[in-house]
Amino acid sequence: MSAIKVISSDTLDDKMKSKVENAFRSKHTESVEFVYDIDPSLIGGILVIDGDRYYDASVRGQLAVIKRNLK
């Protein structure tokens, strides 16, 4: 069984958890366990860690991209 870690700035409601889980279950042939964690420093949005893949849909991540592009 694979574990996918979902980190958000605040607790996700059941509807959002369902959307995330459906999106990532479709990428796996084996059973997947979702582990949820909270990190207020994200400001908003989520990070998803799926094995060695890292999906950053956080406000902090978007601000970092803008900062890099402005340099």
CHARMM-style PDB file with segment names, atoms N, HN, CA, C and O in Angstrom:
ATOM      1  N   MET     1       0.838  -1.185   0.000  1.00  0.00      PROA
ATOM      2  CA  MET     1       0.000   0.000   0.000  1.00  0.00      PROA
ATOM      3  C   MET     1       0.877   1.240   0.000  1.00  0.00      PROA
ATOM      4  O   MET     1       1.826   1.349   0.777  1.00  0.00      PROA
ATOM      5  N   SER     2       0.549   2.163  -0.875  1.00  0.00      PROA
ATOM      6  HN  SER     2      -0.222   2.075  -1.506  1.00  0.00      PROA
ATOM      7  CA  SER     2       1.263   3.435  -0.945  1.00  0.00      PROA
ATOM      8  C   SER     2       0.617   4.438  -0.001  1.00  0.00      PROA
ATOM      9  O   SER     2      -0.576   4.358   0.292  1.00  0.00      PROA
ATOM     10  N   ALA     3       1.417   5.375   0.464  1.00  0.00      PROA
ATOM     11  HN  ALA     3       2.386   5.440   0.225  1.00  0.00      PROA
ATOM     12  CA  ALA     3       0.899   6.463   1.293  1.00  0.00      PROA
ATOM     13  C   ALA     3       1.118   7.774   0.560  1.00  0.00      PROA
ATOM     14  O   ALA     3       2.210   8.045   0.060  1.00  0.00      PROA
ATOM     15  N   ILE     4       0.084   8.576   0.503  1.00  0.00      PROA
ATOM     16  HN  ILE     4      -0.803   8.356   0.909  1.00  0.00      PROA
ATOM     17  CA  ILE     4       0.157   9.893  -0.099  1.00  0.00      PROA
ATOM     18  C   ILE     4      -0.070  10.897   1.014  1.00  0.00      PROA
ATOM     19  O   ILE     4      -1.065  10.827   1.735  1.00  0.00      PROA
ATOM     20  N   LYS     5       0.858  11.830   1.149  1.00  0.00      PROA
ATOM     21  HN  LYS     5       1.666  11.887   0.563  1.00  0.00      PROA
ATOM     22  CA  LYS     5       0.755  12.843   2.198  1.00  0.00      PROA
ATOM     23  C   LYS     5       0.164  14.115   1.607  1.00  0.00      PROA
ATOM     24  O   LYS     5       0.639  14.625   0.593  1.00  0.00      PROA
ATOM     25  N   VAL     6      -0.876  14.615   2.256  1.00  0.00      PROA
ATOM     26  HN  VAL     6      -1.262  14.201   3.080  1.00  0.00      PROA
ATOM     27  CA  VAL     6      -1.539  15.836   1.829  1.00  0.00      PROA
ATOM     28  C   VAL     6      -1.371  16.856   2.952  1.00  0.00      PROA
ATOM     29  O   VAL     6      -1.808  16.628   4.080  1.00  0.00      PROA
ATOM     30  N   ILE     7      -0.736  17.976   2.632  1.00  0.00      PROA
ATOM     31  HN  ILE     7      -0.381  18.160   1.715  1.00  0.00      PROA
ATOM     32  CA  ILE     7      -0.477  19.015   3.623  1.00  0.00      PROA
ATOM     33  C   ILE     7      -1.267  20.248   3.199  1.00  0.00      PROA
ATOM     34  O   ILE     7      -1.188  20.691   2.054  1.00  0.00      PROA
ATOM     35  N   SER     8      -2.029  20.793   4.144  1.00  0.00      PROA
ATOM     36  HN  SER     8      -2.093  20.434   5.075  1.00  0.00      PROA
ATOM     37  CA  SER     8      -2.833  21.974   3.860  1.00  0.00      PROA
ATOM     38  C   SER     8      -2.620  23.019   4.946  1.00  0.00      PROA
ATOM     39  O   SER     8      -2.087  22.724   6.016  1.00  0.00      PROA
ATOM     40  N   SER     9      -3.043  24.239   4.654  1.00  0.00      PROA
ATOM     41  HN  SER     9      -3.476  24.478   3.785  1.00  0.00      PROA
ATOM     42  CA  SER     9      -2.873  25.308   5.626  1.00  0.00      PROA
ATOM     43  C   SER     9      -3.909  25.224   6.744  1.00  0.00      PROA
ATOM     44  O   SER     9      -3.719  25.798   7.817  1.00  0.00      PROA
ATOM     45  N   ASP    10      -4.997  24.511   6.493  1.00  0.00      PROA
ATOM     46  HN  ASP    10      -5.151  24.045   5.622  1.00  0.00      PROA
ATOM     47  CA  ASP    10      -6.065  24.340   7.472  1.00  0.00      PROA
ATOM     48  C   ASP    10      -6.722  22.989   7.208  1.00  0.00      PROA
ATOM     49  O   ASP    10      -6.442  22.352   6.192  1.00  0.00      PROA
ATOM     50  N   THR    11      -7.578  22.558   8.099  1.00  0.00      PROA
ATOM     51  HN  THR    11      -7.805  23.076   8.924  1.00  0.00      PROA
ATOM     52  CA  THR    11      -8.252  21.275   7.941  1.00  0.00      PROA
ATOM     53  C   THR    11      -9.099  21.274   6.671  1.00  0.00      PROA
ATOM     54  O   THR    11      -9.864  22.208   6.431  1.00  0.00      PROA
ATOM     55  N   LEU    12      -8.963  20.226   5.862  1.00  0.00      PROA
ATOM     56  HN  LEU    12      -8.342  19.467   6.057  1.00  0.00      PROA
ATOM     57  CA  LEU    12      -9.757  20.099   4.648  1.00  0.00      PROA
ATOM     58  C   LEU    12     -11.111  19.493   4.986  1.00  0.00      PROA
ATOM     59  O   LEU    12     -11.203  18.601   5.830  1.00  0.00      PROA
ATOM     60  N   ASP    13     -12.166  19.977   4.325  1.00  0.00      PROA
ATOM     61  HN  ASP    13     -12.091  20.701   3.639  1.00  0.00      PROA
ATOM     62  CA  ASP    13     -13.477  19.373   4.537  1.00  0.00      PROA
ATOM     63  C   ASP    13     -13.577  18.077   3.727  1.00  0.00      PROA
ATOM     64  O   ASP    13     -12.717  17.789   2.894  1.00  0.00      PROA
ATOM     65  N   ASP    14     -14.616  17.312   3.976  1.00  0.00      PROA
ATOM     66  HN  ASP    14     -15.314  17.546   4.653  1.00  0.00      PROA
ATOM     67  CA  ASP    14     -14.769  16.009   3.330  1.00  0.00      PROA
ATOM     68  C   ASP    14     -14.866  16.118   1.810  1.00  0.00      PROA
ATOM     69  O   ASP    14     -14.376  15.242   1.097  1.00  0.00      PROA
ATOM     70  N   LYS    15     -15.485  17.172   1.311  1.00  0.00      PROA
ATOM     71  HN  LYS    15     -15.883  17.884   1.890  1.00  0.00      PROA
ATOM     72  CA  LYS    15     -15.622  17.360  -0.141  1.00  0.00      PROA
ATOM     73  C   LYS    15     -14.251  17.551  -0.792  1.00  0.00      PROA
ATOM     74  O   LYS    15     -13.974  16.965  -1.838  1.00  0.00      PROA
ATOM     75  N   MET    16     -13.393  18.371  -0.173  1.00  0.00      PROA
ATOM     76  HN  MET    16     -13.619  18.846   0.677  1.00  0.00      PROA
ATOM     77  CA  MET    16     -12.055  18.609  -0.726  1.00  0.00      PROA
ATOM     78  C   MET    16     -11.204  17.343  -0.618  1.00  0.00      PROA
ATOM     79  O   MET    16     -10.474  17.007  -1.551  1.00  0.00      PROA
ATOM     80  N   LYS    17     -11.292  16.644   0.505  1.00  0.00      PROA
ATOM     81  HN  LYS    17     -11.885  16.916   1.262  1.00  0.00      PROA
ATOM     82  CA  LYS    17     -10.549  15.383   0.653  1.00  0.00      PROA
ATOM     83  C   LYS    17     -10.958  14.404  -0.433  1.00  0.00      PROA
ATOM     84  O   LYS    17     -10.108  13.734  -1.019  1.00  0.00      PROA
ATOM     85  N   SER    18     -12.240  14.318  -0.703  1.00  0.00      PROA
ATOM     86  HN  SER    18     -12.931  14.863  -0.227  1.00  0.00      PROA
ATOM     87  CA  SER    18     -12.740  13.409  -1.731  1.00  0.00      PROA
ATOM     88  C   SER    18     -12.182  13.771  -3.103  1.00  0.00      PROA
ATOM     89  O   SER    18     -11.804  12.882  -3.866  1.00  0.00      PROA
ATOM     90  N   LYS    19     -12.123  15.066  -3.431  1.00  0.00      PROA
ATOM     91  HN  LYS    19     -12.430  15.789  -2.811  1.00  0.00      PROA
ATOM     92  CA  LYS    19     -11.569  15.506  -4.722  1.00  0.00      PROA
ATOM     93  C   LYS    19     -10.093  15.113  -4.844  1.00  0.00      PROA
ATOM     94  O   LYS    19      -9.665  14.592  -5.874  1.00  0.00      PROA
ATOM     95  N   VAL    20      -9.331  15.365  -3.792  1.00  0.00      PROA
ATOM     96  HN  VAL    20      -9.679  15.788  -2.956  1.00  0.00      PROA
ATOM     97  CA  VAL    20      -7.901  15.034  -3.808  1.00  0.00      PROA
ATOM     98  C   VAL    20      -7.722  13.525  -3.942  1.00  0.00      PROA
ATOM     99  O   VAL    20      -6.932  13.060  -4.764  1.00  0.00      PROA
ATOM    100  N   GLU    21      -8.451  12.770  -3.141  1.00  0.00      PROA
ATOM    101  HN  GLU    21      -9.092  13.149  -2.473  1.00  0.00      PROA
ATOM    102  CA  GLU    21      -8.311  11.317  -3.161  1.00  0.00      PROA
ATOM    103  C   GLU    21      -8.703  10.729  -4.506  1.00  0.00      PROA
ATOM    104  O   GLU    21      -8.018   9.836  -5.004  1.00  0.00      PROA
ATOM    105  N   ASN    22      -9.785  11.204  -5.106  1.00  0.00      PROA
ATOM    106  HN  ASN    22     -10.342  11.930  -4.701  1.00  0.00      PROA
ATOM    107  CA  ASN    22     -10.194  10.700  -6.422  1.00  0.00      PROA
ATOM    108  C   ASN    22      -9.143  11.012  -7.487  1.00  0.00      PROA
ATOM    109  O   ASN    22      -8.866  10.179  -8.349  1.00  0.00      PROA
ATOM    110  N   ALA    23      -8.563  12.199  -7.429  1.00  0.00      PROA
ATOM    111  HN  ALA    23      -8.788  12.876  -6.729  1.00  0.00      PROA
ATOM    112  CA  ALA    23      -7.558  12.584  -8.420  1.00  0.00      PROA
ATOM    113  C   ALA    23      -6.318  11.702  -8.322  1.00  0.00      PROA
ATOM    114  O   ALA    23      -5.747  11.324  -9.344  1.00  0.00      PROA
ATOM    115  N   PHE    24      -5.898  11.374  -7.111  1.00  0.00      PROA
ATOM    116  HN  PHE    24      -6.362  11.681  -6.280  1.00  0.00      PROA
ATOM    117  CA  PHE    24      -4.659  10.614  -6.958  1.00  0.00      PROA
ATOM    118  C   PHE    24      -4.871   9.108  -6.981  1.00  0.00      PROA
ATOM    119  O   PHE    24      -3.953   8.375  -7.348  1.00  0.00      PROA
ATOM    120  N   ARG    25      -6.031   8.629  -6.608  1.00  0.00      PROA
ATOM    121  HN  ARG    25      -6.776   9.225  -6.309  1.00  0.00      PROA
ATOM    122  CA  ARG    25      -6.305   7.180  -6.701  1.00  0.00      PROA
ATOM    123  C   ARG    25      -6.252   6.720  -8.152  1.00  0.00      PROA
ATOM    124  O   ARG    25      -5.824   5.602  -8.437  1.00  0.00      PROA
ATOM    125  N   SER    26      -6.683   7.574  -9.061  1.00  0.00      PROA
ATOM    126  HN  SER    26      -7.031   8.483  -8.829  1.00  0.00      PROA
ATOM    127  CA  SER    26      -6.700   7.206 -10.477  1.00  0.00      PROA
ATOM    128  C   SER    26      -5.290   7.022 -11.044  1.00  0.00      PROA
ATOM    129  O   SER    26      -5.128   6.431 -12.112  1.00  0.00      PROA
ATOM    130  N   LYS    27      -4.276   7.520 -10.345  1.00  0.00      PROA
ATOM    131  HN  LYS    27      -4.408   8.001  -9.477  1.00  0.00      PROA
ATOM    132  CA  LYS    27      -2.889   7.393 -10.799  1.00  0.00      PROA
ATOM    133  C   LYS    27      -2.232   6.115 -10.284  1.00  0.00      PROA
ATOM    134  O   LYS    27      -1.093   5.819 -10.647  1.00  0.00      PROA
ATOM    135  N   HSD    28      -2.938   5.350  -9.440  1.00  0.00      PROA
ATOM    136  HN  HSD    28      -3.863   5.590  -9.145  1.00  0.00      PROA
ATOM    137  CA  HSD    28      -2.352   4.178  -8.802  1.00  0.00      PROA
ATOM    138  C   HSD    28      -3.158   2.925  -9.118  1.00  0.00      PROA
ATOM    139  O   HSD    28      -4.384   2.967  -9.224  1.00  0.00      PROA
ATOM    140  N   THR    29      -2.454   1.820  -9.264  1.00  0.00      PROA
ATOM    141  HN  THR    29      -1.459   1.786  -9.177  1.00  0.00      PROA
ATOM    142  CA  THR    29      -3.130   0.539  -9.464  1.00  0.00      PROA
ATOM    143  C   THR    29      -3.303  -0.197  -8.140  1.00  0.00      PROA
ATOM    144  O   THR    29      -4.178  -1.054  -8.019  1.00  0.00      PROA
ATOM    145  N   GLU    30      -2.478   0.129  -7.145  1.00  0.00      PROA
ATOM    146  HN  GLU    30      -1.767   0.825  -7.243  1.00  0.00      PROA
ATOM    147  CA  GLU    30      -2.563  -0.507  -5.829  1.00  0.00      PROA
ATOM    148  C   GLU    30      -3.361   0.375  -4.867  1.00  0.00      PROA
ATOM    149  O   GLU    30      -3.714   1.507  -5.197  1.00  0.00      PROA
ATOM    150  N   SER    31      -3.637  -0.149  -3.691  1.00  0.00      PROA
ATOM    151  HN  SER    31      -3.350  -1.068  -3.422  1.00  0.00      PROA
ATOM    152  CA  SER    31      -4.342   0.608  -2.661  1.00  0.00      PROA
ATOM    153  C   SER    31      -3.500   1.799  -2.218  1.00  0.00      PROA
ATOM    154  O   SER    31      -2.271   1.737  -2.196  1.00  0.00      PROA
ATOM    155  N   VAL    32      -4.176   2.866  -1.870  1.00  0.00      PROA
ATOM    156  HN  VAL    32      -5.175   2.916  -1.887  1.00  0.00      PROA
ATOM    157  CA  VAL    32      -3.502   4.085  -1.463  1.00  0.00      PROA
ATOM    158  C   VAL    32      -4.079   4.551  -0.130  1.00  0.00      PROA
ATOM    159  O   VAL    32      -5.294   4.550   0.070  1.00  0.00      PROA
ATOM    160  N   GLU    33      -3.193   4.948   0.777  1.00  0.00      PROA
ATOM    161  HN  GLU    33      -2.206   4.949   0.615  1.00  0.00      PROA
ATOM    162  CA  GLU    33      -3.601   5.531   2.048  1.00  0.00      PROA
ATOM    163  C   GLU    33      -3.261   7.010   1.996  1.00  0.00      PROA
ATOM    164  O   GLU    33      -2.179   7.389   1.549  1.00  0.00      PROA
ATOM    165  N   PHE    34      -4.190   7.849   2.456  1.00  0.00      PROA
ATOM    166  HN  PHE    34      -5.069   7.541   2.820  1.00  0.00      PROA
ATOM    167  CA  PHE    34      -3.969   9.285   2.480  1.00  0.00      PROA
ATOM    168  C   PHE    34      -3.713   9.726   3.911  1.00  0.00      PROA
ATOM    169  O   PHE    34      -4.473   9.402   4.823  1.00  0.00      PROA
ATOM    170  N   VAL    35      -2.622  10.475   4.094  1.00  0.00      PROA
ATOM    171  HN  VAL    35      -2.004  10.739   3.353  1.00  0.00      PROA
ATOM    172  CA  VAL    35      -2.244  10.999   5.399  1.00  0.00      PROA
ATOM    173  C   VAL    35      -2.339  12.516   5.311  1.00  0.00      PROA
ATOM    174  O   VAL    35      -1.708  13.136   4.455  1.00  0.00      PROA
ATOM    175  N   TYR    36      -3.126  13.107   6.195  1.00  0.00      PROA
ATOM    176  HN  TYR    36      -3.639  12.604   6.891  1.00  0.00      PROA
ATOM    177  CA  TYR    36      -3.354  14.550   6.166  1.00  0.00      PROA
ATOM    178  C   TYR    36      -2.590  15.229   7.290  1.00  0.00      PROA
ATOM    179  O   TYR    36      -2.524  14.725   8.411  1.00  0.00      PROA
ATOM    180  N   ASP    37      -2.010  16.392   6.965  1.00  0.00      PROA
ATOM    181  HN  ASP    37      -2.064  16.801   6.054  1.00  0.00      PROA
ATOM    182  CA  ASP    37      -1.266  17.173   7.945  1.00  0.00      PROA
ATOM    183  C   ASP    37      -1.573  18.648   7.692  1.00  0.00      PROA
ATOM    184  O   ASP    37      -2.002  19.024   6.601  1.00  0.00      PROA
ATOM    185  N   ILE    38      -1.352  19.467   8.699  1.00  0.00      PROA
ATOM    186  HN  ILE    38      -1.003  19.162   9.586  1.00  0.00      PROA
ATOM    187  CA  ILE    38      -1.614  20.903   8.591  1.00  0.00      PROA
ATOM    188  C   ILE    38      -0.312  21.677   8.784  1.00  0.00      PROA
ATOM    189  O   ILE    38       0.464  21.403   9.699  1.00  0.00      PROA
ATOM    190  N   ASP    39      -0.090  22.659   7.889  1.00  0.00      PROA
ATOM    191  HN  ASP    39      -0.721  22.881   7.145  1.00  0.00      PROA
ATOM    192  CA  ASP    39       1.065  23.548   7.982  1.00  0.00      PROA
ATOM    193  C   ASP    39       0.582  24.964   7.670  1.00  0.00      PROA
ATOM    194  O   ASP    39       0.455  25.331   6.502  1.00  0.00      PROA
ATOM    195  N   PRO    40       0.312  25.761   8.708  1.00  0.00      PROA
ATOM    196  CA  PRO    40      -0.210  27.118   8.480  1.00  0.00      PROA
ATOM    197  C   PRO    40       0.709  28.006   7.637  1.00  0.00      PROA
ATOM    198  O   PRO    40       0.243  28.996   7.071  1.00  0.00      PROA
ATOM    199  N   SER    41       1.984  27.682   7.541  1.00  0.00      PROA
ATOM    200  HN  SER    41       2.362  26.879   8.000  1.00  0.00      PROA
ATOM    201  CA  SER    41       2.901  28.518   6.760  1.00  0.00      PROA
ATOM    202  C   SER    41       2.621  28.440   5.255  1.00  0.00      PROA
ATOM    203  O   SER    41       3.178  29.227   4.490  1.00  0.00      PROA
ATOM    204  N   LEU    42       1.775  27.512   4.821  1.00  0.00      PROA
ATOM    205  HN  LEU    42       1.323  26.873   5.443  1.00  0.00      PROA
ATOM    206  CA  LEU    42       1.425  27.427   3.402  1.00  0.00      PROA
ATOM    207  C   LEU    42       0.548  28.598   2.975  1.00  0.00      PROA
ATOM    208  O   LEU    42       0.429  28.872   1.780  1.00  0.00      PROA
ATOM    209  N   ILE    43      -0.051  29.277   3.905  1.00  0.00      PROA
ATOM    210  HN  ILE    43       0.046  29.055   4.875  1.00  0.00      PROA
ATOM    211  CA  ILE    43      -0.952  30.415   3.706  1.00  0.00      PROA
ATOM    212  C   ILE    43      -2.303  29.944   3.158  1.00  0.00      PROA
ATOM    213  O   ILE    43      -3.344  30.350   3.673  1.00  0.00      PROA
ATOM    214  N   GLY    44      -2.305  29.119   2.153  1.00  0.00      PROA
ATOM    215  HN  GLY    44      -1.459  28.789   1.735  1.00  0.00      PROA
ATOM    216  CA  GLY    44      -3.512  28.579   1.538  1.00  0.00      PROA
ATOM    217  C   GLY    44      -3.115  27.500   0.558  1.00  0.00      PROA
ATOM    218  O   GLY    44      -1.935  27.364   0.236  1.00  0.00      PROA
ATOM    219  N   GLY    45      -4.073  26.729   0.077  1.00  0.00      PROA
ATOM    220  HN  GLY    45      -5.032  26.840   0.339  1.00  0.00      PROA
ATOM    221  CA  GLY    45      -3.788  25.670  -0.885  1.00  0.00      PROA
ATOM    222  C   GLY    45      -3.263  24.406  -0.225  1.00  0.00      PROA
ATOM    223  O   GLY    45      -3.360  24.235   0.990  1.00  0.00      PROA
ATOM    224  N   ILE    46      -2.699  23.517  -1.053  1.00  0.00      PROA
ATOM    225  HN  ILE    46      -2.620  23.657  -2.040  1.00  0.00      PROA
ATOM    226  CA  ILE    46      -2.208  22.235  -0.540  1.00  0.00      PROA
ATOM    227  C   ILE    46      -0.894  21.835  -1.200  1.00  0.00      PROA
ATOM    228  O   ILE    46      -0.546  22.303  -2.284  1.00  0.00      PROA
ATOM    229  N   LEU    47      -0.180  20.956  -0.510  1.00  0.00      PROA
ATOM    230  HN  LEU    47      -0.462  20.575   0.370  1.00  0.00      PROA
ATOM    231  CA  LEU    47       0.968  20.234  -1.058  1.00  0.00      PROA
ATOM    232  C   LEU    47       0.594  18.766  -1.028  1.00  0.00      PROA
ATOM    233  O   LEU    47      -0.031  18.303  -0.074  1.00  0.00      PROA
ATOM    234  N   VAL    48       0.966  18.034  -2.057  1.00  0.00      PROA
ATOM    235  HN  VAL    48       1.474  18.411  -2.832  1.00  0.00      PROA
ATOM    236  CA  VAL    48       0.720  16.602  -2.089  1.00  0.00      PROA
ATOM    237  C   VAL    48       2.049  15.923  -2.387  1.00  0.00      PROA
ATOM    238  O   VAL    48       2.724  16.249  -3.364  1.00  0.00      PROA
ATOM    239  N   ILE    49       2.413  14.974  -1.531  1.00  0.00      PROA
ATOM    240  HN  ILE    49       1.865  14.709  -0.738  1.00  0.00      PROA
ATOM    241  CA  ILE    49       3.639  14.204  -1.725  1.00  0.00      PROA
ATOM    242  C   ILE    49       3.227  12.769  -2.015  1.00  0.00      PROA
ATOM    243  O   ILE    49       2.688  12.072  -1.155  1.00  0.00      PROA
ATOM    244  N   ASP    50       3.492  12.347  -3.240  1.00  0.00      PROA
ATOM    245  HN  ASP    50       3.930  12.913  -3.939  1.00  0.00      PROA
ATOM    246  CA  ASP    50       3.115  11.021  -3.728  1.00  0.00      PROA
ATOM    247  C   ASP    50       4.394  10.299  -4.123  1.00  0.00      PROA
ATOM    248  O   ASP    50       4.869  10.415  -5.252  1.00  0.00      PROA
ATOM    249  N   GLY    51       4.942   9.548  -3.166  1.00  0.00      PROA
ATOM    250  HN  GLY    51       4.556   9.454  -2.248  1.00  0.00      PROA
ATOM    251  CA  GLY    51       6.218   8.878  -3.413  1.00  0.00      PROA
ATOM    252  C   GLY    51       7.306   9.909  -3.606  1.00  0.00      PROA
ATOM    253  O   GLY    51       7.583  10.703  -2.707  1.00  0.00      PROA
ATOM    254  N   ASP    52       7.930   9.903  -4.782  1.00  0.00      PROA
ATOM    255  HN  ASP    52       7.705   9.259  -5.513  1.00  0.00      PROA
ATOM    256  CA  ASP    52       8.998  10.869  -5.051  1.00  0.00      PROA
ATOM    257  C   ASP    52       8.492  12.078  -5.842  1.00  0.00      PROA
ATOM    258  O   ASP    52       9.284  12.910  -6.284  1.00  0.00      PROA
ATOM    259  N   ARG    53       7.178  12.170  -6.016  1.00  0.00      PROA
ATOM    260  HN  ARG    53       6.535  11.494  -5.657  1.00  0.00      PROA
ATOM    261  CA  ARG    53       6.586  13.312  -6.723  1.00  0.00      PROA
ATOM    262  C   ARG    53       5.997  14.298  -5.725  1.00  0.00      PROA
ATOM    263  O   ARG    53       5.415  13.915  -4.711  1.00  0.00      PROA
ATOM    264  N   TYR    54       6.162  15.556  -6.035  1.00  0.00      PROA
ATOM    265  HN  TYR    54       6.635  15.867  -6.859  1.00  0.00      PROA
ATOM    266  CA  TYR    54       5.793  16.652  -5.145  1.00  0.00      PROA
ATOM    267  C   TYR    54       4.902  17.610  -5.931  1.00  0.00      PROA
ATOM    268  O   TYR    54       5.362  18.213  -6.900  1.00  0.00      PROA
ATOM    269  N   TYR    55       3.643  17.762  -5.538  1.00  0.00      PROA
ATOM    270  HN  TYR    55       3.269  17.272  -4.751  1.00  0.00      PROA
ATOM    271  CA  TYR    55       2.696  18.649  -6.212  1.00  0.00      PROA
ATOM    272  C   TYR    55       2.429  19.832  -5.293  1.00  0.00      PROA
ATOM    273  O   TYR    55       1.876  19.664  -4.206  1.00  0.00      PROA
ATOM    274  N   ASP    56       2.814  21.013  -5.717  1.00  0.00      PROA
ATOM    275  HN  ASP    56       3.263  21.151  -6.599  1.00  0.00      PROA
ATOM    276  CA  ASP    56       2.701  22.203  -4.885  1.00  0.00      PROA
ATOM    277  C   ASP    56       1.622  23.121  -5.453  1.00  0.00      PROA
ATOM    278  O   ASP    56       1.828  23.791  -6.464  1.00  0.00      PROA
ATOM    279  N   ALA    57       0.485  23.138  -4.792  1.00  0.00      PROA
ATOM    280  HN  ALA    57       0.318  22.593  -3.971  1.00  0.00      PROA
ATOM    281  CA  ALA    57      -0.611  24.031  -5.166  1.00  0.00      PROA
ATOM    282  C   ALA    57      -0.894  24.970  -3.997  1.00  0.00      PROA
ATOM    283  O   ALA    57      -2.041  25.312  -3.713  1.00  0.00      PROA
ATOM    284  N   SER    58       0.186  25.376  -3.326  1.00  0.00      PROA
ATOM    285  HN  SER    58       1.118  25.098  -3.557  1.00  0.00      PROA
ATOM    286  CA  SER    58       0.044  26.248  -2.162  1.00  0.00      PROA
ATOM    287  C   SER    58       0.307  27.704  -2.559  1.00  0.00      PROA
ATOM    288  O   SER    58       0.968  27.984  -3.559  1.00  0.00      PROA
ATOM    289  N   VAL    59      -0.221  28.607  -1.759  1.00  0.00      PROA
ATOM    290  HN  VAL    59      -0.758  28.380  -0.946  1.00  0.00      PROA
ATOM    291  CA  VAL    59       0.038  30.026  -1.981  1.00  0.00      PROA
ATOM    292  C   VAL    59       1.525  30.303  -1.779  1.00  0.00      PROA
ATOM    293  O   VAL    59       2.129  31.053  -2.545  1.00  0.00      PROA
ATOM    294  N   ARG    60       2.111  29.701  -0.749  1.00  0.00      PROA
ATOM    295  HN  ARG    60       1.620  29.092  -0.126  1.00  0.00      PROA
ATOM    296  CA  ARG    60       3.545  29.892  -0.504  1.00  0.00      PROA
ATOM    297  C   ARG    60       4.361  29.464  -1.728  1.00  0.00      PROA
ATOM    298  O   ARG    60       5.308  30.149  -2.115  1.00  0.00      PROA
ATOM    299  N   GLY    61       3.999  28.345  -2.326  1.00  0.00      PROA
ATOM    300  HN  GLY    61       3.230  27.788  -2.011  1.00  0.00      PROA
ATOM    301  CA  GLY    61       4.702  27.861  -3.512  1.00  0.00      PROA
ATOM    302  C   GLY    61       4.534  28.787  -4.707  1.00  0.00      PROA
ATOM    303  O   GLY    61       5.486  29.018  -5.453  1.00  0.00      PROA
ATOM    304  N   GLN    62       3.336  29.315  -4.892  1.00  0.00      PROA
ATOM    305  HN  GLN    62       2.563  29.128  -4.285  1.00  0.00      PROA
ATOM    306  CA  GLN    62       3.082  30.238  -5.995  1.00  0.00      PROA
ATOM    307  C   GLN    62       3.854  31.543  -5.810  1.00  0.00      PROA
ATOM    308  O   GLN    62       4.378  32.106  -6.771  1.00  0.00      PROA
ATOM    309  N   LEU    63       3.919  32.014  -4.574  1.00  0.00      PROA
ATOM    310  HN  LEU    63       3.494  31.556  -3.793  1.00  0.00      PROA
ATOM    311  CA  LEU    63       4.708  33.231  -4.297  1.00  0.00      PROA
ATOM    312  C   LEU    63       6.194  32.994  -4.554  1.00  0.00      PROA
ATOM    313  O   LEU    63       6.890  33.891  -5.029  1.00  0.00      PROA
ATOM    314  N   ALA    64       6.684  31.793  -4.243  1.00  0.00      PROA
ATOM    315  HN  ALA    64       6.118  31.064  -3.856  1.00  0.00      PROA
ATOM    316  CA  ALA    64       8.096  31.482  -4.494  1.00  0.00      PROA
ATOM    317  C   ALA    64       8.394  31.486  -5.997  1.00  0.00      PROA
ATOM    318  O   ALA    64       9.455  31.946  -6.418  1.00  0.00      PROA
ATOM    319  N   VAL    65       7.468  30.979  -6.796  1.00  0.00      PROA
ATOM    320  HN  VAL    65       6.605  30.605  -6.454  1.00  0.00      PROA
ATOM    321  CA  VAL    65       7.644  30.979  -8.256  1.00  0.00      PROA
ATOM    322  C   VAL    65       7.673  32.413  -8.778  1.00  0.00      PROA
ATOM    323  O   VAL    65       8.512  32.751  -9.613  1.00  0.00      PROA
ATOM    324  N   ILE    66       6.780  33.244  -8.301  1.00  0.00      PROA
ATOM    325  HN  ILE    66       6.099  32.970  -7.622  1.00  0.00      PROA
ATOM    326  CA  ILE    66       6.752  34.653  -8.722  1.00  0.00      PROA
ATOM    327  C   ILE    66       8.066  35.331  -8.350  1.00  0.00      PROA
ATOM    328  O   ILE    66       8.637  36.068  -9.153  1.00  0.00      PROA
ATOM    329  N   LYS    67       8.541  35.084  -7.144  1.00  0.00      PROA
ATOM    330  HN  LYS    67       8.077  34.484  -6.492  1.00  0.00      PROA
ATOM    331  CA  LYS    67       9.806  35.680  -6.695  1.00  0.00      PROA
ATOM    332  C   LYS    67      10.962  35.255  -7.597  1.00  0.00      PROA
ATOM    333  O   LYS    67      11.779  36.088  -7.991  1.00  0.00      PROA
ATOM    334  N   ARG    68      11.037  33.947  -7.931  1.00  0.00      PROA
ATOM    335  HN  ARG    68      10.373  33.271  -7.610  1.00  0.00      PROA
ATOM    336  CA  ARG    68      12.118  33.458  -8.807  1.00  0.00      PROA
ATOM    337  C   ARG    68      12.020  34.100 -10.192  1.00  0.00      PROA
ATOM    338  O   ARG    68      13.039  34.446 -10.791  1.00  0.00      PROA
ATOM    339  N   ASN    69      10.821  34.257 -10.691  1.00  0.00      PROA
ATOM    340  HN  ASN    69       9.993  33.976 -10.205  1.00  0.00      PROA
ATOM    341  CA  ASN    69      10.641  34.825 -12.035  1.00  0.00      PROA
ATOM    342  C   ASN    69      10.973  36.311 -12.080  1.00  0.00      PROA
ATOM    343  O   ASN    69      11.316  36.833 -13.140  1.00  0.00      PROA
ATOM    344  N   LEU    70      10.878  36.987 -10.965  1.00  0.00      PROA
ATOM    345  HN  LEU    70      10.599  36.562 -10.103  1.00  0.00      PROA
ATOM    346  CA  LEU    70      11.181  38.414 -10.927  1.00  0.00      PROA
ATOM    347  C   LEU    70      12.677  38.701 -10.832  1.00  0.00      PROA
ATOM    348  O   LEU    70      13.112  39.828 -11.067  1.00  0.00      PROA
ATOM    349  N   LYS    71      13.453  37.697 -10.493  1.00  0.00      PROA
ATOM    350  HN  LYS    71      13.100  36.781 -10.302  1.00  0.00      PROA
ATOM    351  CA  LYS    71      14.912  37.903 -10.353  1.00  0.00      PROA
ATOM    352  C   LYS    71      15.589  37.917 -11.682  1.00  0.00      PROA
ATOM    353  OT1 LYS    71      16.807  38.079 -11.753  1.00  0.00      PROA
TER     354      LYS     71
END
